[in-house]
Amino acid sequence: MFTLTILLILAIMVALFGCLMGLFSIIGLFFSLLTGILVGALAGYLASRFMGTQTSFLRNVVLGVLGSFVGEFLFGMFHIYATGSFSSFVISVVGTCVCIWIDNKLFH
């Protein structure tokens, strides 16, 4: 629970700071990238909790970012598209759960 709170606070702070610095500046681009990584880590963390697996922070980040693409692809096949930040995050978590399931089937 402590890790989840820290990730949420960091993601919100970085997102707000990135918006303040401007999207087209180098600093804004860096903070947008950092926000994506933190949101991927948060999605990976929640998905690993849902799936009952224990993984490292780096693996959560990789599976979270990959899961975002997988979720958008899978939901797009059924013509379901995210219309906001929350729905996009939910799709990322579902896609990350799919990635964890595939990972468990292939490598364990």
N, CA, C and O atoms as CSV, one atom per row, in Angstrom:
chain,resi,resn,atom,element,x,y,z
A,1,MET,N,N,0.822,-1.185,0.000
A,1,MET,CA,C,0.000,0.000,0.000
A,1,MET,C,C,0.869,1.253,0.000
A,1,MET,O,O,0.528,2.249,-0.637
A,2,PHE,N,N,1.996,1.201,0.717
A,2,PHE,CA,C,2.915,2.321,0.768
A,2,PHE,C,C,3.497,2.607,-0.610
A,2,PHE,O,O,3.621,3.766,-1.004
A,3,THR,N,N,3.860,1.544,-1.352
A,3,THR,CA,C,4.424,1.693,-2.699
A,3,THR,C,C,3.396,2.309,-3.640
A,3,THR,O,O,3.728,3.176,-4.448
A,4,LEU,N,N,2.157,1.864,-3.535
A,4,LEU,CA,C,1.099,2.393,-4.382
A,4,LEU,C,C,0.896,3.884,-4.139
A,4,LEU,O,O,0.732,4.650,-5.089
A,5,THR,N,N,0.905,4.294,-2.894
A,5,THR,CA,C,0.726,5.707,-2.555
A,5,THR,C,C,1.871,6.550,-3.095
A,5,THR,O,O,1.644,7.625,-3.651
A,6,ILE,N,N,3.085,6.073,-2.935
A,6,ILE,CA,C,4.254,6.809,-3.440
A,6,ILE,C,C,4.196,6.932,-4.958
A,6,ILE,O,O,4.461,8.007,-5.497
A,7,LEU,N,N,3.852,5.844,-5.662
A,7,LEU,CA,C,3.770,5.894,-7.122
A,7,LEU,C,C,2.684,6.866,-7.578
A,7,LEU,O,O,2.884,7.604,-8.543
A,8,LEU,N,N,1.544,6.875,-6.900
A,8,LEU,CA,C,0.475,7.801,-7.268
A,8,LEU,C,C,0.894,9.248,-7.064
A,8,LEU,O,O,0.662,10.086,-7.935
A,9,ILE,N,N,1.506,9.550,-5.932
A,9,ILE,CA,C,1.941,10.910,-5.646
A,9,ILE,C,C,2.998,11.358,-6.652
A,9,ILE,O,O,2.934,12.477,-7.161
A,10,LEU,N,N,3.966,10.495,-6.941
A,10,LEU,CA,C,5.009,10.845,-7.906
A,10,LEU,C,C,4.431,11.073,-9.302
A,10,LEU,O,O,4.820,12.014,-9.993
A,11,ALA,N,N,3.508,10.214,-9.711
A,11,ALA,CA,C,2.917,10.361,-11.046
A,11,ALA,C,C,2.147,11.672,-11.164
A,11,ALA,O,O,2.229,12.347,-12.190
A,12,ILE,N,N,1.413,12.033,-10.139
A,12,ILE,CA,C,0.651,13.283,-10.178
A,12,ILE,C,C,1.582,14.484,-10.177
A,12,ILE,O,O,1.371,15.433,-10.933
A,13,MET,N,N,2.619,14.452,-9.329
A,13,MET,CA,C,3.557,15.571,-9.272
A,13,MET,C,C,4.288,15.747,-10.592
A,13,MET,O,O,4.428,16.868,-11.080
A,14,VAL,N,N,4.756,14.646,-11.177
A,14,VAL,CA,C,5.499,14.731,-12.431
A,14,VAL,C,C,4.582,15.188,-13.563
A,14,VAL,O,O,4.995,15.969,-14.419
A,15,ALA,N,N,3.343,14.705,-13.569
A,15,ALA,CA,C,2.406,15.118,-14.615
A,15,ALA,C,C,2.108,16.611,-14.519
A,15,ALA,O,O,2.085,17.302,-15.537
A,16,LEU,N,N,1.883,17.110,-13.321
A,16,LEU,CA,C,1.614,18.536,-13.145
A,16,LEU,C,C,2.824,19.385,-13.526
A,16,LEU,O,O,2.682,20.415,-14.186
A,17,PHE,N,N,4.005,18.955,-13.110
A,17,PHE,CA,C,5.203,19.704,-13.442
A,17,PHE,C,C,5.467,19.684,-14.946
A,17,PHE,O,O,5.883,20.691,-15.519
A,18,GLY,N,N,5.223,18.535,-15.584
A,18,GLY,CA,C,5.401,18.436,-17.026
A,18,GLY,C,C,4.450,19.341,-17.784
A,18,GLY,O,O,4.829,19.940,-18.791
A,19,CYS,N,N,3.213,19.443,-17.308
A,19,CYS,CA,C,2.243,20.350,-17.933
A,19,CYS,C,C,2.664,21.801,-17.776
A,19,CYS,O,O,2.486,22.607,-18.689
A,20,LEU,N,N,3.221,22.135,-16.619
A,20,LEU,CA,C,3.650,23.505,-16.384
A,20,LEU,C,C,4.835,23.893,-17.265
A,20,LEU,O,O,4.941,25.042,-17.693
A,21,MET,N,N,5.712,22.951,-17.535
A,21,MET,CA,C,6.916,23.247,-18.309
A,21,MET,C,C,6.638,23.322,-19.812
A,21,MET,O,O,7.469,23.829,-20.566
A,22,GLY,N,N,5.517,22.837,-20.241
A,22,GLY,CA,C,5.179,22.921,-21.665
A,22,GLY,C,C,5.472,21.623,-22.380
A,22,GLY,O,O,6.475,20.964,-22.108
A,23,LEU,N,N,4.596,21.259,-23.294
A,23,LEU,CA,C,4.703,19.984,-23.988
A,23,LEU,C,C,5.864,19.949,-24.969
A,23,LEU,O,O,6.471,18.894,-25.154
A,24,PHE,N,N,6.194,21.073,-25.605
A,24,PHE,CA,C,7.179,21.050,-26.677
A,24,PHE,C,C,8.599,21.371,-26.224
A,24,PHE,O,O,9.527,21.355,-27.033
A,25,SER,N,N,8.771,21.658,-24.952
A,25,SER,CA,C,10.132,21.909,-24.477
A,25,SER,C,C,10.805,20.578,-24.143
A,25,SER,O,O,10.131,19.564,-23.960
A,26,ILE,N,N,12.089,20.587,-24.068
A,26,ILE,CA,C,12.845,19.374,-23.745
A,26,ILE,C,C,12.492,18.882,-22.348
A,26,ILE,O,O,12.357,17.678,-22.127
A,27,ILE,N,N,12.344,19.810,-21.403
A,27,ILE,CA,C,11.999,19.418,-20.036
A,27,ILE,C,C,10.592,18.839,-19.994
A,27,ILE,O,O,10.352,17.846,-19.307
A,28,GLY,N,N,9.666,19.444,-20.717
A,28,GLY,CA,C,8.305,18.923,-20.778
A,28,GLY,C,C,8.257,17.538,-21.396
A,28,GLY,O,O,7.507,16.676,-20.939
A,29,LEU,N,N,9.052,17.322,-22.432
A,29,LEU,CA,C,9.134,16.012,-23.059
A,29,LEU,C,C,9.707,14.982,-22.096
A,29,LEU,O,O,9.225,13.851,-22.032
A,30,PHE,N,N,10.729,15.370,-21.351
A,30,PHE,CA,C,11.329,14.469,-20.369
A,30,PHE,C,C,10.313,14.089,-19.292
A,30,PHE,O,O,10.206,12.920,-18.920
A,31,PHE,N,N,9.570,15.075,-18.796
A,31,PHE,CA,C,8.595,14.777,-17.753
A,31,PHE,C,C,7.400,14.000,-18.291
A,31,PHE,O,O,6.793,13.226,-17.552
A,32,SER,N,N,7.055,14.186,-19.540
A,32,SER,CA,C,6.007,13.369,-20.148
A,32,SER,C,C,6.455,11.916,-20.243
A,32,SER,O,O,5.673,11.003,-19.976
A,33,LEU,N,N,7.699,11.704,-20.618
A,33,LEU,CA,C,8.251,10.361,-20.661
A,33,LEU,C,C,8.301,9.738,-19.272
A,33,LEU,O,O,7.959,8.569,-19.094
A,34,LEU,N,N,8.728,10.525,-18.291
A,34,LEU,CA,C,8.781,10.052,-16.914
A,34,LEU,C,C,7.385,9.715,-16.395
A,34,LEU,O,O,7.217,8.745,-15.656
A,35,THR,N,N,6.386,10.504,-16.776
A,35,THR,CA,C,5.005,10.215,-16.393
A,35,THR,C,C,4.541,8.896,-16.994
A,35,THR,O,O,3.878,8.105,-16.323
A,36,GLY,N,N,4.884,8.657,-18.244
A,36,GLY,CA,C,4.537,7.390,-18.884
A,36,GLY,C,C,5.161,6.201,-18.183
A,36,GLY,O,O,4.524,5.159,-18.025
A,37,ILE,N,N,6.399,6.354,-17.767
A,37,ILE,CA,C,7.082,5.267,-17.062
A,37,ILE,C,C,6.444,5.038,-15.695
A,37,ILE,O,O,6.245,3.894,-15.287
A,38,LEU,N,N,6.125,6.117,-14.985
A,38,LEU,CA,C,5.493,5.969,-13.670
A,38,LEU,C,C,4.093,5.376,-13.767
A,38,LEU,O,O,3.709,4.549,-12.940
A,39,VAL,N,N,3.332,5.795,-14.771
A,39,VAL,CA,C,2.001,5.226,-14.960
A,39,VAL,C,C,2.117,3.755,-15.366
A,39,VAL,O,O,1.311,2.929,-14.938
A,40,GLY,N,N,3.119,3.426,-16.191
A,40,GLY,CA,C,3.364,2.022,-16.530
A,40,GLY,C,C,3.739,1.207,-15.308
A,40,GLY,O,O,3.305,0.065,-15.159
A,41,ALA,N,N,4.551,1.797,-14.425
A,41,ALA,CA,C,4.920,1.103,-13.189
A,41,ALA,C,C,3.706,0.891,-12.305
A,41,ALA,O,O,3.553,-0.167,-11.695
A,42,LEU,N,N,2.844,1.891,-12.236
A,42,LEU,CA,C,1.634,1.781,-11.430
A,42,LEU,C,C,0.691,0.730,-12.011
A,42,LEU,O,O,0.108,-0.060,-11.268
A,43,ALA,N,N,0.541,0.718,-13.326
A,43,ALA,CA,C,-0.302,-0.291,-13.974
A,43,ALA,C,C,0.286,-1.686,-13.764
A,43,ALA,O,O,-0.450,-2.637,-13.499
A,44,GLY,N,N,1.603,-1.810,-13.880
A,44,GLY,CA,C,2.251,-3.097,-13.647
A,44,GLY,C,C,2.113,-3.556,-12.212
A,44,GLY,O,O,1.916,-4.744,-11.953
A,45,TYR,N,N,2.215,-2.617,-11.269
A,45,TYR,CA,C,2.077,-2.951,-9.853
A,45,TYR,C,C,0.663,-3.453,-9.551
A,45,TYR,O,O,0.491,-4.483,-8.899
A,46,LEU,N,N,-0.348,-2.720,-10.028
A,46,LEU,CA,C,-1.727,-3.137,-9.781
A,46,LEU,C,C,-2.055,-4.463,-10.463
A,46,LEU,O,O,-2.727,-5.317,-9.886
A,47,ALA,N,N,-1.579,-4.626,-11.686
A,47,ALA,CA,C,-1.843,-5.875,-12.407
A,47,ALA,C,C,-1.160,-7.053,-11.730
A,47,ALA,O,O,-1.724,-8.146,-11.672
A,48,SER,N,N,0.054,-6.844,-11.215
A,48,SER,CA,C,0.727,-7.956,-10.524
A,48,SER,C,C,-0.010,-8.312,-9.241
A,48,SER,O,O,-0.034,-9.478,-8.847
A,49,ARG,N,N,-0.609,-7.327,-8.584
A,49,ARG,CA,C,-1.428,-7.610,-7.387
A,49,ARG,C,C,-2.691,-8.370,-7.774
A,49,ARG,O,O,-3.083,-9.311,-7.084
A,50,PHE,N,N,-3.333,-7.968,-8.873
A,50,PHE,CA,C,-4.543,-8.668,-9.332
A,50,PHE,C,C,-4.233,-10.104,-9.726
A,50,PHE,O,O,-5.017,-11.015,-9.456
A,51,MET,N,N,-3.086,-10.300,-10.366
A,51,MET,CA,C,-2.718,-11.626,-10.855
A,51,MET,C,C,-2.029,-12.471,-9.786
A,51,MET,O,O,-1.809,-13.664,-9.996
A,52,GLY,N,N,-1.689,-11.882,-8.657
A,52,GLY,CA,C,-1.073,-12.636,-7.564
A,52,GLY,C,C,0.385,-12.984,-7.803
A,52,GLY,O,O,0.850,-14.034,-7.359
A,53,THR,N,N,1.110,-12.123,-8.493
A,53,THR,CA,C,2.530,-12.372,-8.751
A,53,THR,C,C,3.363,-11.307,-8.051
A,53,THR,O,O,2.884,-10.204,-7.788
A,54,GLN,N,N,4.608,-11.643,-7.755
A,54,GLN,CA,C,5.550,-10.693,-7.174
A,54,GLN,C,C,6.659,-10.464,-8.197
A,54,GLN,O,O,7.381,-11.392,-8.562
A,55,THR,N,N,6.785,-9.234,-8.648
A,55,THR,CA,C,7.808,-8.917,-9.632
A,55,THR,C,C,8.580,-7.691,-9.180
A,55,THR,O,O,8.175,-6.989,-8.254
A,56,SER,N,N,9.693,-7.445,-9.845
A,56,SER,CA,C,10.536,-6.298,-9.499
A,56,SER,C,C,9.942,-5.018,-10.094
A,56,SER,O,O,9.033,-5.064,-10.924
A,57,PHE,N,N,10.473,-3.885,-9.654
A,57,PHE,CA,C,10.005,-2.591,-10.147
A,57,PHE,C,C,10.244,-2.464,-11.649
A,57,PHE,O,O,9.368,-2.000,-12.380
A,58,LEU,N,N,11.425,-2.875,-12.113
A,58,LEU,CA,C,11.741,-2.772,-13.538
A,58,LEU,C,C,10.807,-3.640,-14.377
A,58,LEU,O,O,10.357,-3.226,-15.446
A,59,ARG,N,N,10.525,-4.828,-13.893
A,59,ARG,CA,C,9.615,-5.716,-14.623
A,59,ARG,C,C,8.202,-5.127,-14.645
A,59,ARG,O,O,7.497,-5.244,-15.647
A,60,ASN,N,N,7.783,-4.490,-13.535
A,60,ASN,CA,C,6.480,-3.827,-13.507
A,60,ASN,C,C,6.409,-2.711,-14.544
A,60,ASN,O,O,5.392,-2.547,-15.218
A,61,VAL,N,N,7.488,-1.947,-14.669
A,61,VAL,CA,C,7.519,-0.854,-15.639
A,61,VAL,C,C,7.415,-1.408,-17.055
A,61,VAL,O,O,6.609,-0.931,-17.854
A,62,VAL,N,N,8.221,-2.408,-17.363
A,62,VAL,CA,C,8.225,-2.978,-18.718
A,62,VAL,C,C,6.870,-3.596,-19.048
A,62,VAL,O,O,6.319,-3.355,-20.122
A,63,LEU,N,N,6.331,-4.396,-18.119
A,63,LEU,CA,C,5.036,-5.028,-18.378
A,63,LEU,C,C,3.912,-3.991,-18.417
A,63,LEU,O,O,2.950,-4.154,-19.167
A,64,GLY,N,N,4.023,-2.927,-17.618
A,64,GLY,CA,C,3.005,-1.886,-17.624
A,64,GLY,C,C,2.973,-1.115,-18.927
A,64,GLY,O,O,1.900,-0.863,-19.474
A,65,VAL,N,N,4.136,-0.740,-19.429
A,65,VAL,CA,C,4.199,0.000,-20.703
A,65,VAL,C,C,3.781,-0.910,-21.858
A,65,VAL,O,O,3.022,-0.492,-22.732
A,66,LEU,N,N,4.268,-2.147,-21.866
A,66,LEU,CA,C,3.869,-3.098,-22.892
A,66,LEU,C,C,2.377,-3.400,-22.791
A,66,LEU,O,O,1.686,-3.511,-23.804
A,67,GLY,N,N,1.888,-3.531,-21.562
A,67,GLY,CA,C,0.472,-3.812,-21.347
A,67,GLY,C,C,-0.426,-2.693,-21.844
A,67,GLY,O,O,-1.560,-2.944,-22.253
A,68,SER,N,N,0.059,-1.481,-21.812
A,68,SER,CA,C,-0.717,-0.357,-22.342
A,68,SER,C,C,-0.965,-0.533,-23.842
A,68,SER,O,O,-2.078,-0.327,-24.326
A,69,PHE,N,N,0.077,-0.914,-24.560
A,69,PHE,CA,C,-0.073,-1.154,-26.004
A,69,PHE,C,C,-0.969,-2.356,-26.269
A,69,PHE,O,O,-1.822,-2.322,-27.156
A,70,VAL,N,N,-0.770,-3.419,-25.492
A,70,VAL,CA,C,-1.573,-4.635,-25.674
A,70,VAL,C,C,-3.041,-4.343,-25.373
A,70,VAL,O,O,-3.923,-4.776,-26.115
A,71,GLY,N,N,-3.308,-3.613,-24.288
A,71,GLY,CA,C,-4.682,-3.285,-23.932
A,71,GLY,C,C,-5.363,-2.433,-24.990
A,71,GLY,O,O,-6.510,-2.688,-25.356
A,72,GLU,N,N,-4.651,-1.412,-25.485
A,72,GLU,CA,C,-5.223,-0.566,-26.537
A,72,GLU,C,C,-5.511,-1.382,-27.793
A,72,GLU,O,O,-6.529,-1.169,-28.451
A,73,PHE,N,N,-4.622,-2.316,-28.130
A,73,PHE,CA,C,-4.829,-3.159,-29.303
A,73,PHE,C,C,-6.031,-4.088,-29.113
A,73,PHE,O,O,-6.888,-4.197,-29.991
A,74,LEU,N,N,-6.082,-4.763,-27.944
A,74,LEU,CA,C,-7.165,-5.717,-27.709
A,74,LEU,C,C,-8.532,-5.033,-27.657
A,74,LEU,O,O,-9.493,-5.502,-28.266
A,75,PHE,N,N,-8.606,-3.921,-26.925
A,75,PHE,CA,C,-9.883,-3.213,-26.852
A,75,PHE,C,C,-10.227,-2.575,-28.196
A,75,PHE,O,O,-11.405,-2.468,-28.535
A,76,GLY,N,N,-9.234,-2.152,-28.962
A,76,GLY,CA,C,-9.463,-1.589,-30.285
A,76,GLY,C,C,-10.047,-2.605,-31.251
A,76,GLY,O,O,-10.790,-2.242,-32.163
A,77,MET,N,N,-9.714,-3.882,-31.057
A,77,MET,CA,C,-10.288,-4.927,-31.910
A,77,MET,C,C,-11.806,-5.014,-31.730
A,77,MET,O,O,-12.519,-5.422,-32.646
A,78,PHE,N,N,-12.291,-4.634,-30.563
A,78,PHE,CA,C,-13.734,-4.638,-30.282
A,78,PHE,C,C,-14.340,-3.231,-30.374
A,78,PHE,O,O,-15.461,-2.994,-29.925
A,79,HIS,N,N,-13.574,-2.302,-30.966
A,79,HIS,CA,C,-14.000,-0.914,-31.163
A,79,HIS,C,C,-14.339,-0.225,-29.842
A,79,HIS,O,O,-15.290,0.552,-29.762
A,80,ILE,N,N,-13.553,-0.517,-28.816
A,80,ILE,CA,C,-13.678,0.154,-27.521
A,80,ILE,C,C,-12.422,0.990,-27.352
A,80,ILE,O,O,-11.316,0.450,-27.326
A,81,TYR,N,N,-12.580,2.297,-27.237
A,81,TYR,CA,C,-11.442,3.199,-27.164
A,81,TYR,C,C,-11.526,4.031,-25.881
A,81,TYR,O,O,-12.613,4.373,-25.416
A,82,ALA,N,N,-10.374,4.341,-25.333
A,82,ALA,CA,C,-10.310,5.144,-24.121
A,82,ALA,C,C,-10.638,6.593,-24.445
A,82,ALA,O,O,-10.159,7.148,-25.434
A,83,THR,N,N,-11.465,7.199,-23.592
A,83,THR,CA,C,-11.847,8.584,-23.820
A,83,THR,C,C,-11.308,9.518,-22.743
A,83,THR,O,O,-11.543,10.725,-22.798
A,84,GLY,N,N,-10.602,8.985,-21.785
A,84,GLY,CA,C,-10.058,9.815,-20.719
A,84,GLY,C,C,-8.894,9.123,-20.044
A,84,GLY,O,O,-8.519,8.008,-20.408
A,85,SER,N,N,-8.337,9.784,-19.074
A,85,SER,CA,C,-7.171,9.244,-18.382
A,85,SER,C,C,-7.517,7.988,-17.601
A,85,SER,O,O,-6.759,7.018,-17.624
A,86,PHE,N,N,-8.655,7.992,-16.906
A,86,PHE,CA,C,-9.021,6.834,-16.091
A,86,PHE,C,C,-9.295,5.614,-16.956
A,86,PHE,O,O,-8.822,4.521,-16.647
A,87,SER,N,N,-10.052,5.783,-18.034
A,87,SER,CA,C,-10.353,4.639,-18.899
A,87,SER,C,C,-9.092,4.136,-19.587
A,87,SER,O,O,-8.940,2.932,-19.792
A,88,SER,N,N,-8.195,5.031,-19.942
A,88,SER,CA,C,-6.922,4.612,-20.526
A,88,SER,C,C,-6.096,3.821,-19.520
A,88,SER,O,O,-5.449,2.838,-19.881
A,89,PHE,N,N,-6.114,4.252,-18.245
A,89,PHE,CA,C,-5.380,3.546,-17.209
A,89,PHE,C,C,-5.978,2.159,-16.973
A,89,PHE,O,O,-5.237,1.193,-16.794
A,90,VAL,N,N,-7.307,2.050,-16.971
A,90,VAL,CA,C,-7.959,0.751,-16.783
A,90,VAL,C,C,-7.601,-0.186,-17.929
A,90,VAL,O,O,-7.328,-1.364,-17.700
A,91,ILE,N,N,-7.601,0.319,-19.149
A,91,ILE,CA,C,-7.223,-0.499,-20.306
A,91,ILE,C,C,-5.763,-0.938,-20.181
A,91,ILE,O,O,-5.424,-2.061,-20.552
A,92,SER,N,N,-4.897,-0.062,-19.662
A,92,SER,CA,C,-3.493,-0.420,-19.457
A,92,SER,C,C,-3.349,-1.534,-18.434
A,92,SER,O,O,-2.547,-2.450,-18.619
A,93,VAL,N,N,-4.117,-1.462,-17.359
A,93,VAL,CA,C,-4.047,-2.504,-16.321
A,93,VAL,C,C,-4.540,-3.835,-16.876
A,93,VAL,O,O,-3.937,-4.875,-16.616
A,94,VAL,N,N,-5.628,-3.810,-17.633
A,94,VAL,CA,C,-6.145,-5.047,-18.230
A,94,VAL,C,C,-5.128,-5.619,-19.214
A,94,VAL,O,O,-4.893,-6.827,-19.224
A,95,GLY,N,N,-4.529,-4.774,-20.033
A,95,GLY,CA,C,-3.498,-5.239,-20.967
A,95,GLY,C,C,-2.285,-5.794,-20.246
A,95,GLY,O,O,-1.678,-6.759,-20.709
A,96,THR,N,N,-1.924,-5.198,-19.119
A,96,THR,CA,C,-0.805,-5.702,-18.335
A,96,THR,C,C,-1.145,-7.043,-17.716
A,96,THR,O,O,-0.279,-7.914,-17.629
A,97,CYS,N,N,-2.391,-7.233,-17.280
A,97,CYS,CA,C,-2.816,-8.544,-16.771
A,97,CYS,C,C,-2.686,-9.609,-17.864
A,97,CYS,O,O,-2.272,-10.737,-17.593
A,98,VAL,N,N,-3.038,-9.249,-19.082
A,98,VAL,CA,C,-2.888,-10.183,-20.201
A,98,VAL,C,C,-1.410,-10.513,-20.418
A,98,VAL,O,O,-1.057,-11.671,-20.639
A,99,CYS,N,N,-0.545,-9.495,-20.356
A,99,CYS,CA,C,0.897,-9.723,-20.520
A,99,CYS,C,C,1.448,-10.619,-19.415
A,99,CYS,O,O,2.274,-11.492,-19.685
A,100,ILE,N,N,1.009,-10.419,-18.185
A,100,ILE,CA,C,1.465,-11.258,-17.068
A,100,ILE,C,C,0.977,-12.686,-17.262
A,100,ILE,O,O,1.718,-13.633,-17.000
A,101,TRP,N,N,-0.255,-12.852,-17.716
A,101,TRP,CA,C,-0.786,-14.192,-17.951
A,101,TRP,C,C,0.022,-14.911,-19.033
A,101,TRP,O,O,0.368,-16.083,-18.879
A,102,ILE,N,N,0.321,-14.207,-20.124
A,102,ILE,CA,C,1.123,-14.798,-21.197
A,102,ILE,C,C,2.530,-15.111,-20.693
A,102,ILE,O,O,3.082,-16.163,-21.016
A,103,ASP,N,N,3.112,-14.212,-19.908
A,103,ASP,CA,C,4.431,-14.425,-19.333
A,103,ASP,C,C,4.456,-15.669,-18.455
A,103,ASP,O,O,5.397,-16.459,-18.519
A,104,ASN,N,N,3.417,-15.843,-17.633
A,104,ASN,CA,C,3.356,-17.032,-16.767
A,104,ASN,C,C,3.205,-18.308,-17.585
A,104,ASN,O,O,3.800,-19.328,-17.238
A,105,LYS,N,N,2.431,-18.277,-18.653
A,105,LYS,CA,C,2.244,-19.460,-19.485
A,105,LYS,C,C,3.505,-19.834,-20.265
A,105,LYS,O,O,3.804,-21.015,-20.438
A,106,LEU,N,N,4.244,-18.820,-20.736
A,106,LEU,CA,C,5.406,-19.103,-21.569
A,106,LEU,C,C,6.660,-19.432,-20.773
A,106,LEU,O,O,7.416,-20.324,-21.158
A,107,PHE,N,N,6.895,-18.722,-19.663
A,107,PHE,CA,C,8.178,-18.812,-18.985
A,107,PHE,C,C,8.133,-19.473,-17.624
A,107,PHE,O,O,9.172,-19.560,-16.969
A,108,HIS,N,N,6.995,-19.941,-17.167
A,108,HIS,CA,C,6.953,-20.579,-15.847
A,108,HIS,C,C,6.352,-21.960,-15.927
A,108,HIS,O,O,6.238,-22.644,-14.910
